[in-house]
Amino acid sequence: MMAIGAVFALTEMDIFRPVCGFDGIPLMGYTKMAMNTVKQDFFKKSKQAFDELKKLLDGGTGQHIEMPYEVCKINYMDIIQK
């Protein structure tokens, strides 16, 4: 959402710079500017978080977990054609 706000603010100031978002939400495509984003599988991410929380509540120790991600570009045409 912050990236979307940044795009609109930059456009109002007639400044054209690339903006990178996070989470890969489809709403980013409606800015009509292609935006780079980091996409993750939210279902897997939340399941992993709950599994870790349960382990901690059961007295276990925390661990470093790296979740897979994808850097991609979201375009307006990709969103409206879905």
OpenMM code with the backbone's topology and positions (N, CA, C; nanometers):
from openmm import Vec3, app, unit

residues = "MET MET ALA ILE GLY ALA VAL PHE ALA LEU THR GLU MET ASP ILE PHE ARG PRO VAL CYS GLY PHE ASP GLY ILE PRO LEU MET GLY TYR THR LYS MET ALA MET ASN THR VAL LYS GLN ASP PHE PHE LYS LYS SER LYS GLN ALA PHE ASP GLU LEU LYS LYS LEU LEU ASP GLY GLY THR GLY GLN HIS ILE GLU MET PRO TYR GLU VAL CYS LYS ILE ASN TYR MET ASP ILE ILE GLN LYS".split()
positions = [
    Vec3(0.0825, -0.1180, 0.0000),
    Vec3(0.0000, 0.0000, 0.0000),
    Vec3(0.0877, 0.1256, 0.0000),
    Vec3(0.2012, 0.1196, 0.0687),
    Vec3(0.2900, 0.2369, 0.0711),
    Vec3(0.3468, 0.2637, -0.0676),
    Vec3(0.3762, 0.1584, -0.1425),
    Vec3(0.4292, 0.1765, -0.2774),
    Vec3(0.3254, 0.2428, -0.3675),
    Vec3(0.1994, 0.2066, -0.3518),
    Vec3(0.0923, 0.2675, -0.4300),
    Vec3(0.0838, 0.4161, -0.3973),
    Vec3(0.0895, 0.4498, -0.2695),
    Vec3(0.0884, 0.5904, -0.2284),
    Vec3(0.2076, 0.6660, -0.2838),
    Vec3(0.3233, 0.6012, -0.2843),
    Vec3(0.4440, 0.6658, -0.3379),
    Vec3(0.4297, 0.6936, -0.4865),
    Vec3(0.3716, 0.6001, -0.5607),
    Vec3(0.3519, 0.6196, -0.7048),
    Vec3(0.2611, 0.7391, -0.7299),
    Vec3(0.1504, 0.7479, -0.6564),
    Vec3(0.0586, 0.8597, -0.6765),
    Vec3(0.1228, 0.9928, -0.6366),
    Vec3(0.1982, 0.9944, -0.5280),
    Vec3(0.2645, 1.1179, -0.4852),
    Vec3(0.3694, 1.1615, -0.5870),
    Vec3(0.4486, 1.0681, -0.6363),
    Vec3(0.5496, 1.1019, -0.7366),
    Vec3(0.4848, 1.1510, -0.8658),
    Vec3(0.3741, 1.0881, -0.9044),
    Vec3(0.3041, 1.1299, -1.0260),
    Vec3(0.2520, 1.2722, -1.0114),
    Vec3(0.1963, 1.3050, -0.8960),
    Vec3(0.1465, 1.4410, -0.8719),
    Vec3(0.2581, 1.5445, -0.8808),
    Vec3(0.3802, 1.5041, -0.8463),
    Vec3(0.4937, 1.5969, -0.8509),
    Vec3(0.5666, 1.5911, -0.9847),
    Vec3(0.5110, 1.5169, -1.0817),
    Vec3(0.5742, 1.4985, -1.2133),
    Vec3(0.7145, 1.4397, -1.2023),
    Vec3(0.7318, 1.3486, -1.1093),
    Vec3(0.8585, 1.2783, -1.0921),
    Vec3(0.8344, 1.1330, -1.1310),
    Vec3(0.9148, 1.0836, -1.2216),
    Vec3(0.8970, 0.9462, -1.2667),
    Vec3(1.0180, 0.8631, -1.2257),
    Vec3(0.9987, 0.7809, -1.1244),
    Vec3(1.1021, 0.6934, -1.0720),
    Vec3(1.0423, 0.5551, -1.0526),
    Vec3(1.1236, 0.4521, -1.0642),
    Vec3(1.0702, 0.3190, -1.0358),
    Vec3(1.0364, 0.3048, -0.8870),
    Vec3(0.9295, 0.2353, -0.8596),
    Vec3(0.8864, 0.2111, -0.7220),
    Vec3(0.8747, 0.0608, -0.7027),
    Vec3(0.9261, 0.0131, -0.5919),
    Vec3(0.9196, -0.1297, -0.5620),
    Vec3(0.8297, -0.1500, -0.4415),
    Vec3(0.7352, -0.2396, -0.4547),
    Vec3(0.6446, -0.2703, -0.3445),
    Vec3(0.6817, -0.4016, -0.2785),
    Vec3(0.5956, -0.4450, -0.1895),
    Vec3(0.6179, -0.5707, -0.1207),
    Vec3(0.4839, -0.6403, -0.1059),
    Vec3(0.4810, -0.7670, -0.1138),
    Vec3(0.3646, -0.8532, -0.0961),
    Vec3(0.2952, -0.8895, -0.2263),
    Vec3(0.3213, -0.8189, -0.3351),
    Vec3(0.2648, -0.8569, -0.4638),
    Vec3(0.1134, -0.8520, -0.4711),
    Vec3(0.0511, -0.7601, -0.4002),
    Vec3(-0.0949, -0.7528, -0.4031),
    Vec3(-0.1423, -0.7036, -0.5396),
    Vec3(-0.2491, -0.7608, -0.5922),
    Vec3(-0.2985, -0.7205, -0.7250),
    Vec3(-0.3349, -0.5734, -0.7342),
    Vec3(-0.3713, -0.5123, -0.6231),
    Vec3(-0.4070, -0.3706, -0.6225),
    Vec3(-0.2954, -0.2839, -0.6811),
    Vec3(-0.1702, -0.3306, -0.6696),
    Vec3(-0.0570, -0.2547, -0.7244),
    Vec3(-0.0691, -0.2371, -0.8753),
    Vec3(-0.1335, -0.3305, -0.9419),
    Vec3(-0.1479, -0.3230, -1.0867),
    Vec3(-0.2390, -0.2111, -1.1323),
    Vec3(-0.3246, -0.1623, -1.0448),
    Vec3(-0.4191, -0.0577, -1.0836),
    Vec3(-0.3581, 0.0812, -1.0849),
    Vec3(-0.2322, 0.0924, -1.0534),
    Vec3(-0.1663, 0.2234, -1.0604),
    Vec3(-0.1353, 0.2616, -1.2043),
    Vec3(-0.1509, 0.1689, -1.2954),
    Vec3(-0.1221, 0.1853, -1.4380),
    Vec3(0.0259, 0.2101, -1.4650),
    Vec3(0.1087, 0.1876, -1.3652),
    Vec3(0.2546, 0.1903, -1.3822),
    Vec3(0.3046, 0.0521, -1.3418),
    Vec3(0.3908, -0.0062, -1.4213),
    Vec3(0.4481, -0.1352, -1.3832),
    Vec3(0.5308, -0.1159, -1.2565),
    Vec3(0.5116, -0.2046, -1.1614),
    Vec3(0.5843, -0.1947, -1.0353),
    Vec3(0.6494, -0.3275, -1.0025),
    Vec3(0.7719, -0.3216, -0.9546),
    Vec3(0.8406, -0.4410, -0.9060),
    Vec3(0.7894, -0.4716, -0.7661),
    Vec3(0.7858, -0.5985, -0.7337),
    Vec3(0.7376, -0.6377, -0.6015),
    Vec3(0.8020, -0.7699, -0.5598),
    Vec3(0.7956, -0.7968, -0.4329),
    Vec3(0.8415, -0.9244, -0.3785),
    Vec3(0.7166, -1.0004, -0.3387),
    Vec3(0.6972, -1.1170, -0.3978),
    Vec3(0.5773, -1.1979, -0.3753),
    Vec3(0.6102, -1.3194, -0.2898),
    Vec3(0.5213, -1.3502, -0.1961),
    Vec3(0.5344, -1.4703, -0.1149),
    Vec3(0.3994, -1.5408, -0.1078),
    Vec3(0.4024, -1.6681, -0.0783),
    Vec3(0.2803, -1.7452, -0.0602),
    Vec3(0.2299, -1.7192, 0.0821),
    Vec3(0.1232, -1.6391, 0.0951),
    Vec3(0.0745, -1.6001, 0.2276),
    Vec3(0.0195, -1.7181, 0.3059),
    Vec3(-0.0397, -1.8161, 0.2373),
    Vec3(-0.0917, -1.9332, 0.3083),
    Vec3(0.0228, -2.0077, 0.3755),
    Vec3(0.1293, -2.0352, 0.2997),
    Vec3(0.2447, -2.1072, 0.3571),
    Vec3(0.3122, -2.0245, 0.4666),
    Vec3(0.3210, -1.8935, 0.4438),
    Vec3(0.3859, -1.8054, 0.5397),
    Vec3(0.3090, -1.8034, 0.6728),
    Vec3(0.1762, -1.7908, 0.6660),
    Vec3(0.0997, -1.7886, 0.7898),
    Vec3(0.0954, -1.9245, 0.8574),
    Vec3(0.0892, -2.0320, 0.7794),
    Vec3(0.0925, -2.1663, 0.8387),
    Vec3(0.2232, -2.1882, 0.9134),
    Vec3(0.3338, -2.1483, 0.8522),
    Vec3(0.4649, -2.1624, 0.9161),
    Vec3(0.4705, -2.0808, 1.0452),
    Vec3(0.4137, -1.9593, 1.0415),
    Vec3(0.4140, -1.8736, 1.1608),
    Vec3(0.3340, -1.9374, 1.2737),
    Vec3(0.2168, -1.9933, 1.2429),
    Vec3(0.1372, -2.0579, 1.3461),
    Vec3(0.2033, -2.1845, 1.3989),
    Vec3(0.2679, -2.2600, 1.3111),
    Vec3(0.3407, -2.3791, 1.3562),
    Vec3(0.4528, -2.3406, 1.4527),
    Vec3(0.5236, -2.2325, 1.4192),
    Vec3(0.6322, -2.1863, 1.5074),
    Vec3(0.5771, -2.1342, 1.6396),
    Vec3(0.4656, -2.0626, 1.6349),
    Vec3(0.4040, -2.0113, 1.7569),
    Vec3(0.3629, -2.1258, 1.8489),
    Vec3(0.3026, -2.2294, 1.7910),
    Vec3(0.2639, -2.3465, 1.8707),
    Vec3(0.3860, -2.4103, 1.9359),
    Vec3(0.4946, -2.4201, 1.8571),
    Vec3(0.6168, -2.4800, 1.9118),
    Vec3(0.6684, -2.3965, 2.0301),
    Vec3(0.6647, -2.2640, 2.0183),
    Vec3(0.7100, -2.1768, 2.1270),
    Vec3(0.6198, -2.1894, 2.2495),
    Vec3(0.4883, -2.1931, 2.2267),
    Vec3(0.3950, -2.2061, 2.3379),
    Vec3(0.4093, -2.3402, 2.4087),
    Vec3(0.4540, -2.4415, 2.3352),
    Vec3(0.4766, -2.5734, 2.3947),
    Vec3(0.6146, -2.5848, 2.4603),
    Vec3(0.6877, -2.4727, 2.4691),
    Vec3(0.8162, -2.4728, 2.5376),
    Vec3(0.9371, -2.4895, 2.4480),
    Vec3(0.9167, -2.4984, 2.3189),
    Vec3(1.0288, -2.5122, 2.2253),
    Vec3(1.1037, -2.3806, 2.2069),
    Vec3(1.2072, -2.3862, 2.1275),
    Vec3(1.2850, -2.2655, 2.0999),
    Vec3(1.2585, -2.2188, 1.9574),
    Vec3(1.2785, -2.0902, 1.9378),
    Vec3(1.2578, -2.0323, 1.8052),
    Vec3(1.3711, -2.0684, 1.7109),
    Vec3(1.3451, -2.0533, 1.5842),
    Vec3(1.4483, -2.0811, 1.4845),
    Vec3(1.4353, -1.9835, 1.3690),
    Vec3(1.5440, -1.9662, 1.2972),
    Vec3(1.5436, -1.8817, 1.1777),
    Vec3(1.4803, -1.9603, 1.0633),
    Vec3(1.3827, -1.8996, 0.9990),
    Vec3(1.3151, -1.9662, 0.8870),
    Vec3(1.3171, -1.8712, 0.7680),
    Vec3(1.3577, -1.9219, 0.6549),
    Vec3(1.3539, -1.8438, 0.5318),
    Vec3(1.2422, -1.8964, 0.4450),
    Vec3(1.1523, -1.8089, 0.4085),
    Vec3(1.0407, -1.8482, 0.3228),
    Vec3(1.0757, -1.8139, 0.1784),
    Vec3(1.0339, -1.8978, 0.0839),
    Vec3(1.0620, -1.8684, -0.0563),
    Vec3(0.9884, -1.7419, -0.1021),
    Vec3(1.0478, -1.6725, -0.1955),
    Vec3(0.9870, -1.5507, -0.2488),
    Vec3(1.0222, -1.5380, -0.3963),
    Vec3(0.9543, -1.4473, -0.4615),
    Vec3(0.9774, -1.4227, -0.6035),
    Vec3(0.9754, -1.2724, -0.6263),
    Vec3(1.0770, -1.2215, -0.6947),
    Vec3(1.0777, -1.0807, -0.7343),
    Vec3(1.0154, -1.0759, -0.8732),
    Vec3(0.9088, -0.9970, -0.8871),
    Vec3(0.8395, -0.9922, -1.0147),
    Vec3(0.7882, -0.8511, -1.0422),
    Vec3(0.7327, -0.8340, -1.1578),
    Vec3(0.6772, -0.7053, -1.1984),
    Vec3(0.5269, -0.7230, -1.2156),
    Vec3(0.4494, -0.6290, -1.1622),
    Vec3(0.3041, -0.6311, -1.1771),
    Vec3(0.2666, -0.5206, -1.2747),
    Vec3(0.1996, -0.5598, -1.3818),
    Vec3(0.1549, -0.4652, -1.4844),
    Vec3(0.0037, -0.4520, -1.4813),
    Vec3(-0.0457, -0.3400, -1.5227),
    Vec3(-0.1889, -0.3141, -1.5298),
    Vec3(-0.2586, -0.4174, -1.6178),
    Vec3(-0.2024, -0.4448, -1.7354),
    Vec3(-0.2662, -0.5382, -1.8284),
    Vec3(-0.2730, -0.6801, -1.7716),
    Vec3(-0.1757, -0.7193, -1.6915),
    Vec3(-0.1791, -0.8512, -1.6287),
    Vec3(-0.2951, -0.8629, -1.5313),
    Vec3(-0.3271, -0.7550, -1.4629),
    Vec3(-0.4330, -0.7548, -1.3620),
    Vec3(-0.5704, -0.7580, -1.4285),
    Vec3(-0.5918, -0.6747, -1.5300),
    Vec3(-0.7258, -0.6671, -1.5881),
    Vec3(-0.7588, -0.7872, -1.6752),
    Vec3(-0.6584, -0.8647, -1.7156),
    Vec3(-0.6841, -0.9809, -1.7998),
    Vec3(-0.7099, -1.1066, -1.7191),
    Vec3(-0.7031, -1.1003, -1.5872),
    Vec3(-0.7260, -1.2202, -1.5035),
    Vec3(-0.8720, -1.2514, -1.4916),
] * unit.nanometer
topology = app.Topology()
chain = topology.addChain("A")
for resn in residues:
    res = topology.addResidue(resn, chain)
    for name in ("N", "CA", "C"):
        topology.addAtom(name, app.Element.getBySymbol(name[0]), res)
